[in-house]
């Protein structure tokens, strides 16, 4: 189903567009006087690439435009630079540096302090009620946790590209309405069941998986960050939940089955028990690589998220970046979950730089060999309904929401 408010085609944001975006996403009030745009810089560990350079320049232009046309009187937009965290959702470094002259080019990599003395991130969090993070590596996990402590609102935009700009201009009131419907279903669900069909030269194979959704509350990321402590991706458009990880004594997670994932260099099948990957199969370089990763970092095998994106119905197409592509449909993530209310965090990995949260997106454009044949939610009976029977509610058939 397509909505009338499907994504427009413009891939440029003028100053007035940026002001409207800030107003639509953050809903600024009298208490809002400063927006921090934060970007990460390359270093020897993580060298530069063209898309990263373009994103940093885009962030500088956004900060400059917002400085010239503020959303409110006495409002200031500031741009901060920091050494990249080396891993998606790894801890942020202690300090960042303000880029004072927004008309001047940005440094090409992290080195000596860029402009004056460095500023502790804790100070940035205390002095800015709104943060926008168009970064190379995802800062979603650390910013979600920091937002709860400091009360700012954060729009995280890892891997953002100009091709995603149309997804910023859709009706997020309508997006939010759809997302809240999915959140309500996930809140009521005790389990999710999946059937995947994989096509290969040998024919078709089926894999089944169940994710335990007990003891959990779902989250809505509908593109509106109006309350202190709100943090989420932009573009937005998903409801998501952390499967139960078995932290209650005597109550093991019931997540179990097989999950296929298609990589560019082969198919991988993960065998899951008690919400953790216990074995990797597949005759491909990808399977060997994933097996080594799991042996080195068992926490990577935690099933960290079930997400249901809605933006495909608004005319948004995939661009090859998880930030947007996961908002189009079903996705399942591995690794860190504490920023979503789960139990697995940085301390569960061998070192902070190894902490990771990575989504696998199940849409035909991303994993063409894998069909999502069926997804259903097991819904607990409504209080006062007079029945003890749960309901199996189909939500996806043959790659499409039903």
N, C-alpha and C positions, 0 to 999 in steps of 0.2 A: 504494500500500500504506500502510495506517495502522498505527501501533504502539499497543499497549495503553497506553503511557505518553504518550498525546497530551496536548497542552497544557491545563492547567486554566484556569478562567475568571476567577480572582481577579485584580483589577488593583490590589491594595494589598499592600505589603510591611511587615509588622510587624517589631519589633526581632529577634525570634527567627528570622524568615524571612531577614533581612539577615545575621545571624550564620551561618546555614546556607549562604547564598549565598557569603559570604567563605570559609567552610571548604571548600565544594565546588569553587570556582573556583581559589583561590590555594593550597589545601592548606598553611595556615600551619605553620611550624615554630618551634623555639626562637629562631631568629635574627630572627624577625618581631616587631617591637615597634611599628610605626607604619604606618598607612594614610593616604594623602593623597587626599582627594576634591577634584578641581580642576574649576572651572566658569568659563566665559568670560562677560564682561559686555558689554552693548551699548555703543555709542558713536555719535558723529555719522555715521560711515561706515556702520555696520551697526546701524540702530535696532531697538528691542525689538519683540517680537511676543508674543502671549499664550502660545503653546506654549513659547517660550523662558523666559518668566517662570515658568510652571508647572514647567518642568524645574529651574530654579535653586532654587525652593522645595522641590521633591522632594529635590534633592541636600542641601539644608540639613537637612531632616527625616531623611534617611538618616544623615548625619554625627552628628546629635543622638542618634538611636536607637542607633547603634553605640557612641557614647560612654557610653551608659547601660547597655549590655549587650555588653561587649567579647568578642571571640572567644577571648581568652586573658588571663591575669593580666598586669598591667603593660603592657597594650596600649593604644595611644592612636590615636584617629581625629581628623584635623585637616582643616579645610576651607580651601581657598585659592581666591582670586578673581584673575582676570587679564583684561586687555583682549583682546577677541576678535582673532583673527589675520587677519580680513577675508576670508580665502579658506579653503575646505576644504583641509586638509593643508598650509596655509601654515606658515612657521616660527613657533614660539611667541615671544612677547615675552621680553625678558630677565628680567623680574621678575614675581612674583605677590605678593598680600597675604593674610595669614592673617585669616580671620574668627573672632576669638577667642570671641565670645559666640554660641554656636550657637542660643540661644533668641531672639536678636534678628533682626529682618528683614534681608534682604540689600539692599545699595544697588541702585537701579534702573538705574544705568549706570556706566560707568567714568568716574572723575574723579580727584580727589586720592587719595593713598594711603588705603585704607579703615580699617585698624587698625594703627597703628604703622608701622614702616619696612617697605618692601618686601623680599621674600626672593628672591634669585636662584633661578631654576629649577634651576640646577646644584646648589644646596644642598638643595633639596627632593628632587632625585633621589638625592643621597648619603645623606640621612637617613630616607628612607622606602623600605622594600622592596616595598611594594605601593601602586599608584596606581589610582584609579577616576576616569574622565573622562566624566561625563554632560554633554557640551558641545553648544552650538548648531552650531558649525563643527567638522568632524572634526579631531582631533589625532592620528589614527592614525599618519600618516607621521612626524612629529617624535618621537612617543613610542616608536615602534618603533626608530628610530635611536638615541635616547637610552638606551633599555633595554639595547641591546647594549653601550653604553659604560659604563653605570653599574651594570648588573646587577639593576635592580628588575624587577618584573612589573607590567604595566599592562593593565587592562580599559578599552578605549575604547568610548564609548557616544554617538556623535554623533547628535543628533536623537531621543534616547530619549524615549518617551512612555509614559504609564501603560498604554496598550493593549498594550504589549510585555511587561509583567510576566509574563503566562502563559508566555512563551517562556523566562523565567529559571528556571521551576520544573519543566522536563522533565528526564528522566534524561540528563545529559550524559555519563555513561559510555557509554550506548548511542549517543548522537549522535557521540561521539568515535570509536567503533568504525566507524561508517559513513564518517566523514570520512577515517579512516586507509586504508580500502579505496580510496577515490577518490584519495588521495595516492599510493598505491602504483601505481595505473594511470597517473596523470599522470607519475610518475617514469620509468615504462617507455616512455611515449609519445614518439614523435619528431614527431608532427603531430596536429592535430585538424582534421577536416573538417566543414563545416556546410552545410545546405541550409535556407533560409528561404523560406516562401511568404507573400506579402503580398496581402491582399484589399483591393481598392479599387473605386470605381465603374466603372472600366474593366475589371474582371475580376481575375484572379490572376496575379501575377508571381513568378518564382523568382530567388533570389540565392544564390550559392555563395561560400564563403570557406574558405581554409585558413590555419591558424595554425601556425607553425614552433615546435615545442617542444624542439628539440635544445639541448644545452648548458645545460640548466636543471634545477633541483631544485624540486619542488613543496613547498607548505606546507600544514600541517593546522591549522585553527582549529576545535577541537572543544569549546571552552568550559572547558578546563583549563589554567591558567597556573601550573604547579607549579615551574618551573625558572627560575633567574636569567636575565634577558634576555628572557623570554617576554612578548610583547605582542600583543594582538589584540582584535577586537570582542567585545562582549557585548551582546545575545545572539550566540552563536557557532553554527557549523554549516556549514562549507564547507571544501573543499580548493581551493587556487588555485595558479596558476603564471604567471610572466611569460613571454610568448612571446620567443623569441630575437630580439634587436634588431640583430644584424649587427655587433657590436663586434669580432669576430675578423677580422683582415686577410685579405682574399681569400675570405671565407666570408659572402656576403650572406644576410640573412634571407629565407626562402622564404615568409613570410606574404604572402598576396595574395588578392584577390577583392573582393567587395562585401558590405558590412554594412548592412542597413536598421535604422533606429531610428525608432520612432513617438513623436513629441512631441505635446503637447496641441494645438499649432497646426500640425500637418502632419507628413508623412513626410520623412525625410532618408535618402539612400543615400550611404555613404562608400565611395569607391574606394580600395583599399589596395594598395600595393606595398612590398615590403621592410619590412613591419611599420609603415608610416606611411601616414596618409591623404594622398592626392595630389590628390583632387578630391571635391567635394561636389555632388550633384545632388538635384533636387527642386523643385517649384514650390510653395513654402510659405514663410511667414515664418520657420519654423524653419530651413529650408535656407539662407536668406539670412543669418540670424543665425550659424549654424554656420560658414558660409563666411568671414564677417568674423572670427570668433574664430580660425579656423585661419590666416587671413592674418596676423593680429596676433600669434598665438602658435603657431608651427609645432610646438612640443613638445607641445601639446595633442593633436595628431594621432598621437602614439605609441600603439600598442596595448599597454597596460600590464599587462593581467591577463586570464586566463581563469579563471573561478570556477565551481565546482559546489556549490551549496547543497543541504542535505538536510532542512531543517526542515519542508517541506510534508508530508513523510511522518509527522511527529509531531503533526499536527493544527494547525499554526500557520498563521494566515492573514495576508495582507499588510495593512499599516496605512498605506501611503503614505509611508514613510520608508525610505531605502536601507539604513540600519543593519540593519533586520530583513528587508526584502523581498529583498535580495540573497542571504540565507541560505536562501531557499525553492527556488531552482533555478539555472538557467544565468544567468551575467552576464559581460559583457565590458566592460573599463574602458579609458578613454583617459587619456593624460597621464603623470603622474609614476609611476615604477616603482622608484626606488632603495630605498625602504623595504621592498620585497618581494624585493630582490636583483637588480633590473634596473639599467639604465644611465642613465635619464633622471631628473634631479633638479632642485632649485630653480635651479641655475646655468644650466639650459637654457631657462629662461623669461626674459622681458624684465626682470622684477623679481621679488623674492621673493613679493610679494602676488599675482602672477599664476600661481604654481605651483598645479597642480590635479591631482587624481586623481578621476575621476568614473565611476561604474558605470552601465551600461545593463542593466536586468534583463529577462530574456526569460521572463515568465510571462503567461498570458492576462489576468490581472487588471490588469497593468501596461501591456502592449502588445497589446491585443486584436486588432489587425489583422495582427499578425505571428505566424505559426505556426512553431515550431521543428520542421520536418518530419523532419530527420535530423541527428544528431551522432554521429560515430564517431572513435575514437582509433586512430592507426596505432602499434601496439606493436612495439618492437624484439624480435627473438627472444631468448628466455631464454638466458643463458650455459650452455653445455654441452648445449643442446637438439639440436645436430646439424643445424640448419637456418639458412639465411641469409634466409629469407623472413619479412617482417614480417606482422603480423596486423591486419586492420581489425576493430575491436571496436565494434559499435554500443552507444551508451550512452543516447541519447534518440531516440524516435520519436514524432511527433505530440504534442509538448509533454510527454511523460512519459518518465521513466527506464525503461529496459528491463533 
